Amino acid sequence: MTNTDPIDDVHIGGEVIRLGQFMKFAGLLDSGGDVKEAIVDGHVAVNGEVDRRRGRQLQLGDIVSFEGRGVRVSS
């Protein structure tokens, strides 16, 4: 992702959410199986770095990137 790529804010109900849950909630992927595969295969980045942990806890302000789309965790 480059600095010119648009970033959408996705509002969550609390202050933390797991990466796999967030990807479904943000509409990046529809099924848990697809989310797991994308993360394990290294197609998902958090704050610019590939992260293969589906259970990673995201904090407010974290940016998740997948297939050229960036979404920021916000309250």
PDB file of N, H, CA, C and O in Angstrom:
ATOM      1  N   MET A   1       0.838  -1.179   0.000  1.00  0.00           N
ATOM      2  CA  MET A   1       0.000   0.000   0.000  1.00  0.00           C
ATOM      3  C   MET A   1       0.881   1.239   0.000  1.00  0.00           C
ATOM      4  O   MET A   1       1.849   1.324   0.756  1.00  0.00           O
ATOM      5  N   THR A   2       0.546   2.177  -0.835  1.00  0.00           N
ATOM      6  H   THR A   2      -0.240   2.108  -1.449  1.00  0.00           H
ATOM      7  CA  THR A   2       1.304   3.415  -0.871  1.00  0.00           C
ATOM      8  C   THR A   2       0.585   4.484  -0.074  1.00  0.00           C
ATOM      9  O   THR A   2      -0.567   4.303   0.323  1.00  0.00           O
ATOM     10  N   ASN A   3       1.260   5.595   0.161  1.00  0.00           N
ATOM     11  H   ASN A   3       2.195   5.742  -0.161  1.00  0.00           H
ATOM     12  CA  ASN A   3       0.661   6.673   0.924  1.00  0.00           C
ATOM     13  C   ASN A   3      -0.517   7.310   0.214  1.00  0.00           C
ATOM     14  O   ASN A   3      -1.290   8.020   0.857  1.00  0.00           O
ATOM     15  N   THR A   4      -0.692   7.091  -1.093  1.00  0.00           N
ATOM     16  H   THR A   4      -0.064   6.514  -1.616  1.00  0.00           H
ATOM     17  CA  THR A   4      -1.792   7.690  -1.831  1.00  0.00           C
ATOM     18  C   THR A   4      -3.032   6.811  -1.839  1.00  0.00           C
ATOM     19  O   THR A   4      -4.087   7.258  -2.290  1.00  0.00           O
ATOM     20  N   ASP A   5      -2.942   5.577  -1.355  1.00  0.00           N
ATOM     21  H   ASP A   5      -2.085   5.215  -0.988  1.00  0.00           H
ATOM     22  CA  ASP A   5      -4.107   4.703  -1.301  1.00  0.00           C
ATOM     23  C   ASP A   5      -5.097   5.232  -0.272  1.00  0.00           C
ATOM     24  O   ASP A   5      -4.701   5.649   0.816  1.00  0.00           O
ATOM     25  N   PRO A   6      -6.396   5.215  -0.616  1.00  0.00           N
ATOM     26  CA  PRO A   6      -7.383   5.696   0.350  1.00  0.00           C
ATOM     27  C   PRO A   6      -7.503   4.741   1.535  1.00  0.00           C
ATOM     28  O   PRO A   6      -7.339   3.530   1.391  1.00  0.00           O
ATOM     29  N   ILE A   7      -7.788   5.298   2.691  1.00  0.00           N
ATOM     30  H   ILE A   7      -7.922   6.282   2.808  1.00  0.00           H
ATOM     31  CA  ILE A   7      -7.979   4.501   3.894  1.00  0.00           C
ATOM     32  C   ILE A   7      -9.366   4.811   4.435  1.00  0.00           C
ATOM     33  O   ILE A   7      -9.705   5.968   4.682  1.00  0.00           O
ATOM     34  N   ASP A   8     -10.161   3.766   4.615  1.00  0.00           N
ATOM     35  H   ASP A   8      -9.886   2.826   4.415  1.00  0.00           H
ATOM     36  CA  ASP A   8     -11.496   3.913   5.173  1.00  0.00           C
ATOM     37  C   ASP A   8     -11.455   3.659   6.671  1.00  0.00           C
ATOM     38  O   ASP A   8     -10.724   2.785   7.137  1.00  0.00           O
ATOM     39  N   ASP A   9     -12.235   4.415   7.419  1.00  0.00           N
ATOM     40  H   ASP A   9     -12.829   5.125   7.040  1.00  0.00           H
ATOM     41  CA  ASP A   9     -12.375   4.168   8.856  1.00  0.00           C
ATOM     42  C   ASP A   9     -13.515   3.193   9.075  1.00  0.00           C
ATOM     43  O   ASP A   9     -14.596   3.351   8.508  1.00  0.00           O
ATOM     44  N   VAL A  10     -13.269   2.178   9.906  1.00  0.00           N
ATOM     45  H   VAL A  10     -12.390   2.050  10.366  1.00  0.00           H
ATOM     46  CA  VAL A  10     -14.304   1.219  10.278  1.00  0.00           C
ATOM     47  C   VAL A  10     -14.484   1.329  11.786  1.00  0.00           C
ATOM     48  O   VAL A  10     -13.559   1.075  12.556  1.00  0.00           O
ATOM     49  N   HIS A  11     -15.675   1.709  12.187  1.00  0.00           N
ATOM     50  H   HIS A  11     -16.427   1.916  11.560  1.00  0.00           H
ATOM     51  CA  HIS A  11     -15.965   1.938  13.599  1.00  0.00           C
ATOM     52  C   HIS A  11     -16.342   0.618  14.278  1.00  0.00           C
ATOM     53  O   HIS A  11     -17.233  -0.103  13.827  1.00  0.00           O
ATOM     54  N   ILE A  12     -15.641   0.326  15.371  1.00  0.00           N
ATOM     55  H   ILE A  12     -14.918   0.912  15.737  1.00  0.00           H
ATOM     56  CA  ILE A  12     -15.931  -0.885  16.139  1.00  0.00           C
ATOM     57  C   ILE A  12     -16.580  -0.476  17.451  1.00  0.00           C
ATOM     58  O   ILE A  12     -16.507   0.690  17.837  1.00  0.00           O
ATOM     59  N   GLY A  13     -17.209  -1.411  18.138  1.00  0.00           N
ATOM     60  H   GLY A  13     -17.268  -2.359  17.824  1.00  0.00           H
ATOM     61  CA  GLY A  13     -17.950  -1.098  19.355  1.00  0.00           C
ATOM     62  C   GLY A  13     -17.085  -0.863  20.581  1.00  0.00           C
ATOM     63  O   GLY A  13     -17.553  -0.265  21.550  1.00  0.00           O
ATOM     64  N   GLY A  14     -15.836  -1.315  20.569  1.00  0.00           N
ATOM     65  H   GLY A  14     -15.456  -1.801  19.782  1.00  0.00           H
ATOM     66  CA  GLY A  14     -14.976  -1.170  21.737  1.00  0.00           C
ATOM     67  C   GLY A  14     -13.633  -0.598  21.347  1.00  0.00           C
ATOM     68  O   GLY A  14     -13.516   0.158  20.383  1.00  0.00           O
ATOM     69  N   GLU A  15     -12.623  -0.969  22.111  1.00  0.00           N
ATOM     70  H   GLU A  15     -12.718  -1.583  22.895  1.00  0.00           H
ATOM     71  CA  GLU A  15     -11.283  -0.447  21.838  1.00  0.00           C
ATOM     72  C   GLU A  15     -10.358  -1.468  21.197  1.00  0.00           C
ATOM     73  O   GLU A  15      -9.328  -1.092  20.637  1.00  0.00           O
ATOM     74  N   VAL A  16     -10.700  -2.762  21.266  1.00  0.00           N
ATOM     75  H   VAL A  16     -11.537  -3.067  21.721  1.00  0.00           H
ATOM     76  CA  VAL A  16      -9.879  -3.801  20.642  1.00  0.00           C
ATOM     77  C   VAL A  16     -10.772  -4.774  19.887  1.00  0.00           C
ATOM     78  O   VAL A  16     -11.940  -4.962  20.227  1.00  0.00           O
ATOM     79  N   ILE A  17     -10.199  -5.390  18.855  1.00  0.00           N
ATOM     80  H   ILE A  17      -9.250  -5.238  18.579  1.00  0.00           H
ATOM     81  CA  ILE A  17     -10.888  -6.420  18.076  1.00  0.00           C
ATOM     82  C   ILE A  17      -9.811  -7.307  17.474  1.00  0.00           C
ATOM     83  O   ILE A  17      -8.718  -6.832  17.167  1.00  0.00           O
ATOM     84  N   ARG A  18     -10.102  -8.569  17.304  1.00  0.00           N
ATOM     85  H   ARG A  18     -10.990  -8.955  17.553  1.00  0.00           H
ATOM     86  CA  ARG A  18      -9.135  -9.485  16.702  1.00  0.00           C
ATOM     87  C   ARG A  18      -9.112  -9.291  15.180  1.00  0.00           C
ATOM     88  O   ARG A  18     -10.117  -8.931  14.567  1.00  0.00           O
ATOM     89  N   LEU A  19      -7.942  -9.540  14.592  1.00  0.00           N
ATOM     90  H   LEU A  19      -7.125  -9.832  15.090  1.00  0.00           H
ATOM     91  CA  LEU A  19      -7.732  -9.315  13.168  1.00  0.00           C
ATOM     92  C   LEU A  19      -8.759 -10.053  12.317  1.00  0.00           C
ATOM     93  O   LEU A  19      -9.364  -9.456  11.427  1.00  0.00           O
ATOM     94  N   GLY A  20      -8.963 -11.334  12.575  1.00  0.00           N
ATOM     95  H   GLY A  20      -8.472 -11.819  13.298  1.00  0.00           H
ATOM     96  CA  GLY A  20      -9.921 -12.117  11.785  1.00  0.00           C
ATOM     97  C   GLY A  20     -11.328 -11.554  11.878  1.00  0.00           C
ATOM     98  O   GLY A  20     -12.026 -11.460  10.868  1.00  0.00           O
ATOM     99  N   GLN A  21     -11.750 -11.182  13.069  1.00  0.00           N
ATOM    100  H   GLN A  21     -11.184 -11.258  13.889  1.00  0.00           H
ATOM    101  CA  GLN A  21     -13.082 -10.602  13.260  1.00  0.00           C
ATOM    102  C   GLN A  21     -13.196  -9.276  12.519  1.00  0.00           C
ATOM    103  O   GLN A  21     -14.209  -8.997  11.878  1.00  0.00           O
ATOM    104  N   PHE A  22     -12.147  -8.464  12.614  1.00  0.00           N
ATOM    105  H   PHE A  22     -11.325  -8.691  13.136  1.00  0.00           H
ATOM    106  CA  PHE A  22     -12.173  -7.148  11.983  1.00  0.00           C
ATOM    107  C   PHE A  22     -12.280  -7.258  10.473  1.00  0.00           C
ATOM    108  O   PHE A  22     -12.997  -6.478   9.846  1.00  0.00           O
ATOM    109  N   MET A  23     -11.576  -8.215   9.880  1.00  0.00           N
ATOM    110  H   MET A  23     -10.993  -8.849  10.390  1.00  0.00           H
ATOM    111  CA  MET A  23     -11.623  -8.348   8.427  1.00  0.00           C
ATOM    112  C   MET A  23     -13.028  -8.666   7.946  1.00  0.00           C
ATOM    113  O   MET A  23     -13.464  -8.140   6.922  1.00  0.00           O
ATOM    114  N   LYS A  24     -13.744  -9.521   8.672  1.00  0.00           N
ATOM    115  H   LYS A  24     -13.390  -9.949   9.503  1.00  0.00           H
ATOM    116  CA  LYS A  24     -15.135  -9.814   8.311  1.00  0.00           C
ATOM    117  C   LYS A  24     -16.014  -8.598   8.580  1.00  0.00           C
ATOM    118  O   LYS A  24     -16.836  -8.233   7.739  1.00  0.00           O
ATOM    119  N   PHE A  25     -15.852  -7.970   9.735  1.00  0.00           N
ATOM    120  H   PHE A  25     -15.184  -8.266  10.418  1.00  0.00           H
ATOM    121  CA  PHE A  25     -16.651  -6.818  10.128  1.00  0.00           C
ATOM    122  C   PHE A  25     -16.485  -5.659   9.136  1.00  0.00           C
ATOM    123  O   PHE A  25     -17.448  -4.958   8.825  1.00  0.00           O
ATOM    124  N   ALA A  26     -15.261  -5.469   8.645  1.00  0.00           N
ATOM    125  H   ALA A  26     -14.479  -6.039   8.897  1.00  0.00           H
ATOM    126  CA  ALA A  26     -14.962  -4.388   7.706  1.00  0.00           C
ATOM    127  C   ALA A  26     -15.394  -4.721   6.281  1.00  0.00           C
ATOM    128  O   ALA A  26     -15.369  -3.851   5.410  1.00  0.00           O
ATOM    129  N   GLY A  27     -15.787  -5.963   6.035  1.00  0.00           N
ATOM    130  H   GLY A  27     -15.807  -6.669   6.743  1.00  0.00           H
ATOM    131  CA  GLY A  27     -16.223  -6.364   4.710  1.00  0.00           C
ATOM    132  C   GLY A  27     -15.089  -6.673   3.748  1.00  0.00           C
ATOM    133  O   GLY A  27     -15.291  -6.710   2.534  1.00  0.00           O
ATOM    134  N   LEU A  28     -13.886  -6.897   4.292  1.00  0.00           N
ATOM    135  H   LEU A  28     -13.722  -6.867   5.278  1.00  0.00           H
ATOM    136  CA  LEU A  28     -12.760  -7.247   3.425  1.00  0.00           C
ATOM    137  C   LEU A  28     -12.928  -8.644   2.851  1.00  0.00           C
ATOM    138  O   LEU A  28     -12.548  -8.901   1.709  1.00  0.00           O
ATOM    139  N   LEU A  29     -13.496  -9.543   3.638  1.00  0.00           N
ATOM    140  H   LEU A  29     -13.806  -9.334   4.565  1.00  0.00           H
ATOM    141  CA  LEU A  29     -13.822 -10.902   3.200  1.00  0.00           C
ATOM    142  C   LEU A  29     -15.114 -11.317   3.896  1.00  0.00           C
ATOM    143  O   LEU A  29     -15.470 -10.770   4.940  1.00  0.00           O
ATOM    144  N   ASP A  30     -15.817 -12.293   3.306  1.00  0.00           N
ATOM    145  H   ASP A  30     -15.527 -12.738   2.458  1.00  0.00           H
ATOM    146  CA  ASP A  30     -17.123 -12.672   3.844  1.00  0.00           C
ATOM    147  C   ASP A  30     -17.092 -13.841   4.826  1.00  0.00           C
ATOM    148  O   ASP A  30     -17.891 -13.881   5.762  1.00  0.00           O
ATOM    149  N   SER A  31     -16.189 -14.785   4.625  1.00  0.00           N
ATOM    150  H   SER A  31     -15.540 -14.753   3.865  1.00  0.00           H
ATOM    151  CA  SER A  31     -16.224 -15.980   5.471  1.00  0.00           C
ATOM    152  C   SER A  31     -14.958 -16.105   6.323  1.00  0.00           C
ATOM    153  O   SER A  31     -13.883 -15.626   5.962  1.00  0.00           O
ATOM    154  N   GLY A  32     -15.131 -16.760   7.449  1.00  0.00           N
ATOM    155  H   GLY A  32     -16.004 -17.149   7.742  1.00  0.00           H
ATOM    156  CA  GLY A  32     -14.000 -17.005   8.335  1.00  0.00           C
ATOM    157  C   GLY A  32     -12.925 -17.845   7.678  1.00  0.00           C
ATOM    158  O   GLY A  32     -11.737 -17.643   7.930  1.00  0.00           O
ATOM    159  N   GLY A  33     -13.328 -18.785   6.837  1.00  0.00           N
ATOM    160  H   GLY A  33     -14.293 -18.948   6.632  1.00  0.00           H
ATOM    161  CA  GLY A  33     -12.365 -19.619   6.128  1.00  0.00           C
ATOM    162  C   GLY A  33     -11.509 -18.813   5.165  1.00  0.00           C
ATOM    163  O   GLY A  33     -10.302 -19.027   5.062  1.00  0.00           O
ATOM    164  N   ASP A  34     -12.146 -17.884   4.461  1.00  0.00           N
ATOM    165  H   ASP A  34     -13.128 -17.711   4.544  1.00  0.00           H
ATOM    166  CA  ASP A  34     -11.401 -17.023   3.538  1.00  0.00           C
ATOM    167  C   ASP A  34     -10.440 -16.114   4.295  1.00  0.00           C
ATOM    168  O   ASP A  34      -9.313 -15.881   3.858  1.00  0.00           O
ATOM    169  N   VAL A  35     -10.903 -15.603   5.439  1.00  0.00           N
ATOM    170  H   VAL A  35     -11.818 -15.793   5.793  1.00  0.00           H
ATOM    171  CA  VAL A  35     -10.059 -14.739   6.269  1.00  0.00           C
ATOM    172  C   VAL A  35      -8.835 -15.507   6.742  1.00  0.00           C
ATOM    173  O   VAL A  35      -7.710 -15.018   6.640  1.00  0.00           O
ATOM    174  N   LYS A  36      -9.056 -16.703   7.258  1.00  0.00           N
ATOM    175  H   LYS A  36      -9.970 -17.100   7.341  1.00  0.00           H
ATOM    176  CA  LYS A  36      -7.951 -17.527   7.763  1.00  0.00           C
ATOM    177  C   LYS A  36      -6.930 -17.791   6.668  1.00  0.00           C
ATOM    178  O   LYS A  36      -5.726 -17.658   6.888  1.00  0.00           O
ATOM    179  N   GLU A  37      -7.409 -18.165   5.491  1.00  0.00           N
ATOM    180  H   GLU A  37      -8.387 -18.274   5.312  1.00  0.00           H
ATOM    181  CA  GLU A  37      -6.511 -18.458   4.375  1.00  0.00           C
ATOM    182  C   GLU A  37      -5.699 -17.228   3.962  1.00  0.00           C
ATOM    183  O   GLU A  37      -4.493 -17.328   3.734  1.00  0.00           O
ATOM    184  N   ALA A  38      -6.354 -16.075   3.865  1.00  0.00           N
ATOM    185  H   ALA A  38      -7.334 -15.994   4.049  1.00  0.00           H
ATOM    186  CA  ALA A  38      -5.659 -14.850   3.454  1.00  0.00           C
ATOM    187  C   ALA A  38      -4.582 -14.467   4.460  1.00  0.00           C
ATOM    188  O   ALA A  38      -3.491 -14.046   4.075  1.00  0.00           O
ATOM    189  N   ILE A  39      -4.887 -14.612   5.754  1.00  0.00           N
ATOM    190  H   ILE A  39      -5.774 -14.955   6.066  1.00  0.00           H
ATOM    191  CA  ILE A  39      -3.922 -14.247   6.796  1.00  0.00           C
ATOM    192  C   ILE A  39      -2.748 -15.218   6.801  1.00  0.00           C
ATOM    193  O   ILE A  39      -1.590 -14.799   6.805  1.00  0.00           O
ATOM    194  N   VAL A  40      -3.047 -16.513   6.802  1.00  0.00           N
ATOM    195  H   VAL A  40      -3.987 -16.854   6.799  1.00  0.00           H
ATOM    196  CA  VAL A  40      -1.988 -17.531   6.849  1.00  0.00           C
ATOM    197  C   VAL A  40      -1.086 -17.454   5.621  1.00  0.00           C
ATOM    198  O   VAL A  40       0.117 -17.695   5.716  1.00  0.00           O
ATOM    199  N   ASP A  41      -1.667 -17.120   4.469  1.00  0.00           N
ATOM    200  H   ASP A  41      -2.644 -16.924   4.393  1.00  0.00           H
ATOM    201  CA  ASP A  41      -0.891 -17.030   3.229  1.00  0.00           C
ATOM    202  C   ASP A  41      -0.090 -15.729   3.123  1.00  0.00           C
ATOM    203  O   ASP A  41       0.651 -15.539   2.159  1.00  0.00           O
ATOM    204  N   GLY A  42      -0.230 -14.835   4.101  1.00  0.00           N
ATOM    205  H   GLY A  42      -0.832 -14.990   4.885  1.00  0.00           H
ATOM    206  CA  GLY A  42       0.568 -13.617   4.123  1.00  0.00           C
ATOM    207  C   GLY A  42       0.059 -12.492   3.246  1.00  0.00           C
ATOM    208  O   GLY A  42       0.838 -11.640   2.817  1.00  0.00           O
ATOM    209  N   HIS A  43      -1.248 -12.477   2.970  1.00  0.00           N
ATOM    210  H   HIS A  43      -1.880 -13.169   3.318  1.00  0.00           H
ATOM    211  CA  HIS A  43      -1.826 -11.436   2.116  1.00  0.00           C
ATOM    212  C   HIS A  43      -2.369 -10.251   2.902  1.00  0.00           C
ATOM    213  O   HIS A  43      -2.913  -9.317   2.312  1.00  0.00           O
ATOM    214  N   VAL A  44      -2.230 -10.277   4.223  1.00  0.00           N
ATOM    215  H   VAL A  44      -1.789 -11.036   4.702  1.00  0.00           H
ATOM    216  CA  VAL A  44      -2.785  -9.224   5.079  1.00  0.00           C
ATOM    217  C   VAL A  44      -1.650  -8.527   5.820  1.00  0.00           C
ATOM    218  O   VAL A  44      -0.763  -9.174   6.377  1.00  0.00           O
ATOM    219  N   ALA A  45      -1.695  -7.202   5.816  1.00  0.00           N
ATOM    220  H   ALA A  45      -2.416  -6.677   5.364  1.00  0.00           H
ATOM    221  CA  ALA A  45      -0.695  -6.422   6.549  1.00  0.00           C
ATOM    222  C   ALA A  45      -1.397  -5.566   7.603  1.00  0.00           C
ATOM    223  O   ALA A  45      -2.498  -5.058   7.391  1.00  0.00           O
ATOM    224  N   VAL A  46      -0.728  -5.425   8.735  1.00  0.00           N
ATOM    225  H   VAL A  46       0.167  -5.838   8.908  1.00  0.00           H
ATOM    226  CA  VAL A  46      -1.203  -4.539   9.801  1.00  0.00           C
ATOM    227  C   VAL A  46      -0.132  -3.478   9.997  1.00  0.00           C
ATOM    228  O   VAL A  46       1.021  -3.792  10.291  1.00  0.00           O
ATOM    229  N   ASN A  47      -0.520  -2.229   9.832  1.00  0.00           N
ATOM    230  H   ASN A  47      -1.457  -1.974   9.593  1.00  0.00           H
ATOM    231  CA  ASN A  47       0.409  -1.105   9.943  1.00  0.00           C
ATOM    232  C   ASN A  47       1.632  -1.283   9.039  1.00  0.00           C
ATOM    233  O   ASN A  47       2.756  -0.947   9.414  1.00  0.00           O
ATOM    234  N   GLY A  48       1.386  -1.821   7.838  1.00  0.00           N
ATOM    235  H   GLY A  48       0.474  -2.094   7.533  1.00  0.00           H
ATOM    236  CA  GLY A  48       2.444  -1.951   6.845  1.00  0.00           C
ATOM    237  C   GLY A  48       3.289  -3.204   6.931  1.00  0.00           C
ATOM    238  O   GLY A  48       4.184  -3.393   6.107  1.00  0.00           O
ATOM    239  N   GLU A  49       3.033  -4.072   7.911  1.00  0.00           N
ATOM    240  H   GLU A  49       2.306  -3.919   8.581  1.00  0.00           H
ATOM    241  CA  GLU A  49       3.812  -5.306   8.059  1.00  0.00           C
ATOM    242  C   GLU A  49       2.895  -6.519   7.995  1.00  0.00           C
ATOM    243  O   GLU A  49       1.843  -6.545   8.634  1.00  0.00           O
ATOM    244  N   VAL A  50       3.303  -7.536   7.213  1.00  0.00           N
ATOM    245  H   VAL A  50       4.157  -7.515   6.694  1.00  0.00           H
ATOM    246  CA  VAL A  50       2.521  -8.761   7.108  1.00  0.00           C
ATOM    247  C   VAL A  50       2.389  -9.388   8.490  1.00  0.00           C
ATOM    248  O   VAL A  50       3.362  -9.500   9.237  1.00  0.00           O
ATOM    249  N   ASP A  51       1.166  -9.795   8.812  1.00  0.00           N
ATOM    250  H   ASP A  51       0.376  -9.704   8.206  1.00  0.00           H
ATOM    251  CA  ASP A  51       0.914 -10.464  10.091  1.00  0.00           C
ATOM    252  C   ASP A  51       0.091 -11.713   9.818  1.00  0.00           C
ATOM    253  O   ASP A  51      -0.980 -11.634   9.216  1.00  0.00           O
ATOM    254  N   ARG A  52       0.581 -12.856  10.253  1.00  0.00           N
ATOM    255  H   ARG A  52       1.451 -12.920  10.742  1.00  0.00           H
ATOM    256  CA  ARG A  52      -0.076 -14.135   9.992  1.00  0.00           C
ATOM    257  C   ARG A  52      -0.848 -14.663  11.205  1.00  0.00           C
ATOM    258  O   ARG A  52      -1.159 -15.851  11.284  1.00  0.00           O
ATOM    259  N   ARG A  53      -1.156 -13.759  12.155  1.00  0.00           N
ATOM    260  H   ARG A  53      -0.904 -12.793  12.090  1.00  0.00           H
ATOM    261  CA  ARG A  53      -1.887 -14.169  13.356  1.00  0.00           C
ATOM    262  C   ARG A  53      -3.335 -13.684  13.284  1.00  0.00           C
ATOM    263  O   ARG A  53      -3.616 -12.498  13.452  1.00  0.00           O
ATOM    264  N   ARG A  54      -4.233 -14.612  13.033  1.00  0.00           N
ATOM    265  H   ARG A  54      -4.005 -15.576  12.897  1.00  0.00           H
ATOM    266  CA  ARG A  54      -5.647 -14.273  12.926  1.00  0.00           C
ATOM    267  C   ARG A  54      -6.183 -13.697  14.234  1.00  0.00           C
ATOM    268  O   ARG A  54      -7.093 -12.869  14.222  1.00  0.00           O
ATOM    269  N   GLY A  55      -5.624 -14.130  15.355  1.00  0.00           N
ATOM    270  H   GLY A  55      -4.884 -14.803  15.365  1.00  0.00           H
ATOM    271  CA  GLY A  55      -6.075 -13.685  16.664  1.00  0.00           C
ATOM    272  C   GLY A  55      -5.394 -12.430  17.177  1.00  0.00           C
ATOM    273  O   GLY A  55      -5.621 -12.030  18.318  1.00  0.00           O
ATOM    274  N   ARG A  56      -4.563 -11.803  16.355  1.00  0.00           N
ATOM    275  H   ARG A  56      -4.378 -12.128  15.428  1.00  0.00           H
ATOM    276  CA  ARG A  56      -3.880 -10.581  16.790  1.00  0.00           C
ATOM    277  C   ARG A  56      -4.912  -9.540  17.215  1.00  0.00           C
ATOM    278  O   ARG A  56      -5.895  -9.298  16.514  1.00  0.00           O
ATOM    279  N   GLN A  57      -4.673  -8.935  18.363  1.00  0.00           N
ATOM    280  H   GLN A  57      -3.875  -9.132  18.932  1.00  0.00           H
ATOM    281  CA  GLN A  57      -5.585  -7.900  18.821  1.00  0.00           C
ATOM    282  C   GLN A  57      -5.200  -6.567  18.206  1.00  0.00           C
ATOM    283  O   GLN A  57      -4.076  -6.091  18.365  1.00  0.00           O
ATOM    284  N   LEU A  58      -6.149  -5.977  17.504  1.00  0.00           N
ATOM    285  H   LEU A  58      -7.062  -6.363  17.375  1.00  0.00           H
ATOM    286  CA  LEU A  58      -5.943  -4.668  16.895  1.00  0.00           C
ATOM    287  C   LEU A  58      -6.371  -3.590  17.876  1.00  0.00           C
ATOM    288  O   LEU A  58      -7.298  -3.780  18.664  1.00  0.00           O
ATOM    289  N   GLN A  59      -5.698  -2.476  17.819  1.00  0.00           N
ATOM    290  H   GLN A  59      -4.945  -2.322  17.178  1.00  0.00           H
ATOM    291  CA  GLN A  59      -6.003  -1.326  18.667  1.00  0.00           C
ATOM    292  C   GLN A  59      -6.575  -0.213  17.788  1.00  0.00           C
ATOM    293  O   GLN A  59      -6.422  -0.238  16.567  1.00  0.00           O
ATOM    294  N   LEU A  60      -7.221   0.746  18.407  1.00  0.00           N
ATOM    295  H   LEU A  60      -7.345   0.766  19.399  1.00  0.00           H
ATOM    296  CA  LEU A  60      -7.719   1.902  17.674  1.00  0.00           C
ATOM    297  C   LEU A  60      -6.555   2.562  16.930  1.00  0.00           C
ATOM    298  O   LEU A  60      -5.484   2.764  17.502  1.00  0.00           O
ATOM    299  N   GLY A  61      -6.762   2.889  15.679  1.00  0.00           N
ATOM    300  H   GLY A  61      -7.632   2.724  15.214  1.00  0.00           H
ATOM    301  CA  GLY A  61      -5.732   3.525  14.868  1.00  0.00           C
ATOM    302  C   GLY A  61      -4.943   2.565  14.001  1.00  0.00           C
ATOM    303  O   GLY A  61      -4.280   3.006  13.063  1.00  0.00           O
ATOM    304  N   ASP A  62      -4.990   1.255  14.279  1.00  0.00           N
ATOM    305  H   ASP A  62      -5.529   0.897  15.042  1.00  0.00           H
ATOM    306  CA  ASP A  62      -4.287   0.286  13.441  1.00  0.00           C
ATOM    307  C   ASP A  62      -4.894   0.286  12.042  1.00  0.00           C
ATOM    308  O   ASP A  62      -6.098   0.486  11.878  1.00  0.00           O
ATOM    309  N   ILE A  63      -4.054   0.061  11.043  1.00  0.00           N
ATOM    310  H   ILE A  63      -3.076  -0.101  11.177  1.00  0.00           H
ATOM    311  CA  ILE A  63      -4.508   0.015   9.655  1.00  0.00           C
ATOM    312  C   ILE A  63      -4.261  -1.380   9.105  1.00  0.00           C
ATOM    313  O   ILE A  63      -3.137  -1.881   9.125  1.00  0.00           O
ATOM    314  N   VAL A  64      -5.328  -1.997   8.613  1.00  0.00           N
ATOM    315  H   VAL A  64      -6.241  -1.589   8.597  1.00  0.00           H
ATOM    316  CA  VAL A  64      -5.268  -3.329   8.027  1.00  0.00           C
ATOM    317  C   VAL A  64      -5.352  -3.167   6.515  1.00  0.00           C
ATOM    318  O   VAL A  64      -6.253  -2.501   6.005  1.00  0.00           O
ATOM    319  N   SER A  65      -4.408  -3.780   5.797  1.00  0.00           N
ATOM    320  H   SER A  65      -3.676  -4.321   6.211  1.00  0.00           H
ATOM    321  CA  SER A  65      -4.362  -3.692   4.338  1.00  0.00           C
ATOM    322  C   SER A  65      -4.567  -5.070   3.733  1.00  0.00           C
ATOM    323  O   SER A  65      -3.987  -6.058   4.183  1.00  0.00           O
ATOM    324  N   PHE A  66      -5.412  -5.118   2.695  1.00  0.00           N
ATOM    325  H   PHE A  66      -5.884  -4.316   2.330  1.00  0.00           H
ATOM    326  CA  PHE A  66      -5.675  -6.365   1.981  1.00  0.00           C
ATOM    327  C   PHE A  66      -6.104  -6.018   0.563  1.00  0.00           C
ATOM    328  O   PHE A  66      -7.045  -5.250   0.361  1.00  0.00           O
ATOM    329  N   GLU A  67      -5.413  -6.583  -0.415  1.00  0.00           N
ATOM    330  H   GLU A  67      -4.648  -7.206  -0.252  1.00  0.00           H
ATOM    331  CA  GLU A  67      -5.717  -6.400  -1.833  1.00  0.00           C
ATOM    332  C   GLU A  67      -5.867  -4.926  -2.215  1.00  0.00           C
ATOM    333  O   GLU A  67      -6.823  -4.547  -2.892  1.00  0.00           O
ATOM    334  N   GLY A  68      -4.927  -4.111  -1.781  1.00  0.00           N
ATOM    335  H   GLY A  68      -4.150  -4.419  -1.231  1.00  0.00           H
ATOM    336  CA  GLY A  68      -4.915  -2.707  -2.168  1.00  0.00           C
ATOM    337  C   GLY A  68      -5.875  -1.809  -1.415  1.00  0.00           C
ATOM    338  O   GLY A  68      -5.972  -0.618  -1.710  1.00  0.00           O
ATOM    339  N   ARG A  69      -6.577  -2.359  -0.456  1.00  0.00           N
ATOM    340  H   ARG A  69      -6.498  -3.326  -0.216  1.00  0.00           H
ATOM    341  CA  ARG A  69      -7.521  -1.566   0.334  1.00  0.00           C
ATOM    342  C   ARG A  69      -7.007  -1.450   1.758  1.00  0.00           C
ATOM    343  O   ARG A  69      -6.555  -2.440   2.334  1.00  0.00           O
ATOM    344  N   GLY A  70      -7.070  -0.268   2.329  1.00  0.00           N
ATOM    345  H   GLY A  70      -7.438   0.536   1.861  1.00  0.00           H
ATOM    346  CA  GLY A  70      -6.660  -0.057   3.697  1.00  0.00           C
ATOM    347  C   GLY A  70      -7.844   0.384   4.550  1.00  0.00           C
ATOM    348  O   GLY A  70      -8.613   1.261   4.157  1.00  0.00           O
ATOM    349  N   VAL A  71      -7.981  -0.230   5.714  1.00  0.00           N
ATOM    350  H   VAL A  71      -7.356  -0.943   6.034  1.00  0.00           H
ATOM    351  CA  VAL A  71      -9.046   0.150   6.645  1.00  0.00           C
ATOM    352  C   VAL A  71      -8.459   0.397   8.013  1.00  0.00           C
ATOM    353  O   VAL A  71      -7.629  -0.375   8.492  1.00  0.00           O
ATOM    354  N   ARG A  72      -8.891   1.481   8.647  1.00  0.00           N
ATOM    355  H   ARG A  72      -9.565   2.109   8.259  1.00  0.00           H
ATOM    356  CA  ARG A  72      -8.372   1.859   9.961  1.00  0.00           C
ATOM    357  C   ARG A  72      -9.399   1.515  11.029  1.00  0.00           C
ATOM    358  O   ARG A  72     -10.593   1.766  10.866  1.00  0.00           O
ATOM    359  N   VAL A  73      -8.916   0.935  12.127  1.00  0.00           N
ATOM    360  H   VAL A  73      -7.946   0.731  12.259  1.00  0.00           H
ATOM    361  CA  VAL A  73      -9.771   0.633  13.276  1.00  0.00           C
ATOM    362  C   VAL A  73     -10.053   1.945  13.988  1.00  0.00           C
ATOM    363  O   VAL A  73      -9.129   2.641  14.408  1.00  0.00           O
ATOM    364  N   SER A  74     -11.336   2.284  14.125  1.00  0.00           N
ATOM    365  H   SER A  74     -12.086   1.718  13.783  1.00  0.00           H
ATOM    366  CA  SER A  74     -11.666   3.521  14.833  1.00  0.00           C
ATOM    367  C   SER A  74     -12.866   3.287  15.750  1.00  0.00           C
ATOM    368  O   SER A  74     -13.597   2.305  15.618  1.00  0.00           O
ATOM    369  N   SER A  75     -13.041   4.217  16.677  1.00  0.00           N
ATOM    370  H   SER A  75     -12.447   5.015  16.785  1.00  0.00           H
ATOM    371  CA  SER A  75     -14.137   4.056  17.657  1.00  0.00           C
ATOM    372  C   SER A  75     -15.403   4.731  17.176  1.00  0.00           C
ATOM    373  O   SER A  75     -16.421   4.698  17.868  1.00  0.00           O
TER     374      SER A  75
END
